[in-house]
Amino acid sequence: KRPILYSDEASPPCRAVLLAAESLGLDLEIREVNLFKGATWSEEYKK
């Protein structure tokens, strides 16, 4: 099972994680989260 990264393109920490994962050869499942539209309030994010 692949690790899940909840990511927003505007987030520098998320980009850092993506770069680190790429350099380590990790295969991440990326789920886009738009923080400006309140995506963190969705049911999926609360899990």
C-alpha positions as CSV (number, residue, x, y, z in Angstrom):
1,K,0.0,0.0,0.0
2,R,1.4,3.4,-1.0
3,P,1.7,6.2,1.5
4,I,-0.9,9.0,0.9
5,L,0.3,12.6,0.7
6,Y,-2.5,15.3,1.0
7,S,-0.9,18.1,-1.0
8,D,-1.6,21.6,-2.0
9,E,0.6,23.1,-4.8
10,A,0.8,26.4,-2.9
11,S,2.4,24.6,0.1
12,P,6.2,24.7,0.2
13,P,6.3,21.9,2.8
14,C,4.3,19.6,0.5
15,R,6.7,20.4,-2.4
16,A,9.7,19.5,-0.1
17,V,8.0,16.2,0.8
18,L,7.5,15.5,-3.0
19,L,11.2,16.3,-3.7
20,A,12.4,14.1,-0.8
21,A,10.1,11.2,-1.9
22,E,11.3,11.4,-5.4
23,S,15.0,11.4,-4.4
24,L,14.3,8.4,-2.2
25,G,12.4,6.6,-4.9
26,L,9.1,6.5,-2.9
27,D,5.9,6.0,-4.8
28,L,3.3,8.2,-3.1
29,E,-0.4,8.5,-3.7
30,I,-1.0,12.2,-4.1
31,R,-4.4,13.6,-3.2
32,E,-4.8,17.3,-4.0
33,V,-6.3,19.4,-1.2
34,N,-7.2,23.0,-1.9
35,L,-6.8,24.7,1.4
36,F,-8.2,28.0,0.1
37,K,-11.6,26.3,-0.7
38,G,-11.9,24.6,2.7
39,A,-11.0,21.1,1.6
40,T,-9.7,20.3,5.1
41,W,-13.3,20.4,6.3
42,S,-14.4,17.5,4.0
43,E,-15.3,14.1,5.4
44,E,-12.4,12.3,3.6
45,Y,-9.9,14.7,5.3
46,K,-11.3,14.1,8.7
47,K,-10.5,10.3,8.6
